[in-house]
Amino acid sequence: MPSPHSSRSPSTGADPSGSPKPLHEEPIKLTSEDMDRLRSVVDRYTGGVENSAAEMLESELDRAQVVSQEEFPPDVVSMRSTVVYEDADTGERGEAILVYPEEADMEHALISVLAPIGTALLGLSVGQSISWPVPGGRTRTIRVVSVAYQPEAAGDRHL
């Protein structure tokens, strides 16, 4: 496991076999409840217009370490967590809530787990950063400043 201040850079594209590469170098942590729901998301979106996003999410899920809700670390981004992040290039801070695709609403900072930043944030801990490609051939890097709300830590295990 990396130190809290390590960076994780996603791989882009696919390996020679055509499979998507994982975003994170080490396994992400998920609750069994999130894992079950996220597997359903992958099943629902594979083969459609969100196919590549679903494949990237599936790649992450395949490497996930499942942790009980009671043992889930409070500083790790889980589904429906509120994340405060900082853009490494601009220093600007933002806040987002990681949600399922049908709940996404950019106007209210509800970011889908199928969005590149959503998949990237899933399982990231406070202090860690991640870079991913954005349109125009640029790379964006964000660092998790805090997990302002996490359902597991708040005892909201029904979400």
Beta strands, then each sheet from edge to edge (+ up, - down):
strand 1: 7-8
strand 2: 29-31
strand 3: 65-67
strand 4: 82-87
strand 5: 93-99
strand 6: 110-112
strand 7: 129-134
strand 8: 138-149
sheet 1: 1+ 7+ 8- 4+ 5- 6-
sheet 2: 2+ 3+
end
